Amino acid sequence: MKTKKILSFLSFLLVIGVSAVAFAQPEGAGAAADIKANGLASNFGIIAFAAALGIGIAALGGSLGQGKAAAAALDGIARNPGAAGQIRGPMILGLALIESLVIYALIISLMLVLKVG
């Protein structure tokens, strides 16, 4: 339990650190003019890293959520095999909703990368 808290805190710090770099203001007027001339392409590395981090977190969270949902459903079916039909439908619906969130994260990441590139 303590390891999960430490891991979630470290991932929170990582996300905050990346966003702080992404929204940092450039020094001097020359850098500001360069960013205006190049648009988003000057920040391609940061945007690509943010997209990769976002899809990685979504995939990890989705896989953990799907694993817990399937384990709980199979545990319920093992305890009461007669309720398998009543458990299977909501489980598949829940898995589909979890998977749709991961697909949304993939689409947003692709939009970020393709907008810059």
C-alpha positions as CSV (number, residue, x, y, z in Angstrom):
1,M,0.0,0.0,0.0
2,K,2.8,2.4,0.9
3,T,4.6,1.6,-2.4
4,K,1.5,2.5,-4.4
5,K,1.3,5.8,-2.6
6,I,4.9,6.6,-3.3
7,L,4.6,5.5,-6.9
8,S,1.5,7.6,-7.5
9,F,3.2,10.6,-5.9
10,L,6.3,10.2,-8.1
11,S,4.1,9.9,-11.2
12,F,2.3,13.1,-10.1
13,L,5.6,14.9,-9.7
14,L,6.6,13.7,-13.2
15,V,3.5,15.0,-14.8
16,I,3.8,18.4,-13.0
17,G,7.4,18.6,-14.0
18,V,6.7,18.0,-17.7
19,S,3.8,20.5,-17.7
20,A,6.0,23.1,-16.0
21,V,8.6,22.7,-18.8
22,A,5.9,22.8,-21.5
23,F,4.4,26.1,-20.3
24,A,7.7,27.8,-19.5
25,Q,8.2,31.2,-21.0
26,P,11.2,31.8,-23.2
27,E,13.9,34.3,-22.3
28,G,14.2,37.5,-24.2
29,A,12.3,38.8,-27.2
30,G,14.4,36.9,-29.7
31,A,13.2,33.5,-28.4
32,A,9.6,34.8,-28.5
33,A,10.0,35.9,-32.1
34,D,11.5,32.5,-33.0
35,I,8.5,30.7,-31.4
36,K,6.0,32.9,-33.3
37,A,7.9,32.2,-36.6
38,N,8.0,28.4,-36.1
39,G,4.7,28.0,-34.4
40,L,4.2,24.7,-32.6
41,A,7.0,23.0,-34.5
42,S,9.6,24.6,-32.1
43,N,8.0,22.6,-29.2
44,F,7.7,19.3,-31.1
45,G,9.9,17.4,-28.6
46,I,7.9,18.5,-25.6
47,I,4.6,17.9,-27.3
48,A,5.7,14.4,-28.5
49,F,6.9,13.5,-25.0
50,A,3.6,14.7,-23.5
51,A,1.6,12.6,-26.0
52,A,3.7,9.5,-25.3
53,L,3.4,10.1,-21.5
54,G,-0.4,10.5,-21.9
55,I,-0.9,7.3,-23.9
56,G,1.4,5.4,-21.6
57,I,-0.5,6.4,-18.5
58,A,-3.8,5.7,-20.2
59,A,-2.7,2.3,-21.4
60,L,-1.4,1.4,-17.9
61,G,-4.5,2.6,-16.2
62,G,-6.7,0.9,-18.7
63,S,-4.9,-2.4,-18.4
64,L,-5.0,-2.3,-14.6
65,G,-8.7,-1.5,-14.7
66,Q,-9.6,-4.2,-17.1
67,G,-7.6,-6.7,-15.1
68,K,-9.4,-5.8,-11.9
69,A,-12.8,-5.9,-13.6
70,A,-12.2,-9.3,-15.1
71,A,-10.8,-10.7,-11.9
72,A,-13.8,-9.5,-9.9
73,A,-16.2,-10.9,-12.5
74,L,-14.5,-14.3,-12.6
75,D,-14.4,-14.3,-8.8
76,G,-18.1,-13.6,-8.7
77,I,-18.8,-16.4,-11.2
78,A,-16.6,-18.8,-9.3
79,R,-18.6,-18.1,-6.1
80,N,-22.0,-18.4,-7.8
81,P,-21.9,-20.1,-11.2
82,G,-25.6,-19.6,-11.6
83,A,-25.1,-15.9,-11.9
84,A,-22.7,-16.1,-14.8
85,G,-25.2,-14.7,-17.3
86,Q,-26.0,-11.7,-15.1
87,I,-22.3,-10.9,-14.5
88,R,-21.0,-11.4,-18.0
89,G,-23.1,-8.5,-19.6
90,P,-22.1,-5.7,-17.2
91,M,-18.5,-6.9,-17.2
92,I,-18.3,-6.7,-21.0
93,L,-19.9,-3.2,-21.0
94,G,-17.4,-2.1,-18.3
95,L,-14.5,-3.4,-20.3
96,A,-15.7,-1.7,-23.4
97,L,-16.0,1.6,-21.6
98,I,-12.5,1.3,-20.1
99,E,-11.2,0.5,-23.6
100,S,-12.9,3.5,-25.1
101,L,-11.1,5.8,-22.6
102,V,-7.7,4.3,-23.8
103,I,-8.7,4.9,-27.4
104,Y,-9.7,8.5,-26.7
105,A,-6.2,9.0,-25.2
106,L,-4.7,7.5,-28.3
107,I,-6.7,9.8,-30.5
108,I,-5.7,12.9,-28.5
109,S,-2.1,11.9,-28.6
110,L,-2.2,11.4,-32.3
111,M,-3.9,14.7,-32.8
112,L,-1.1,16.4,-30.8
113,V,1.7,14.8,-32.7
114,L,0.1,15.2,-36.2
115,K,-0.8,18.9,-35.5
116,V,2.8,19.7,-34.8
117,G,4.4,17.5,-37.5
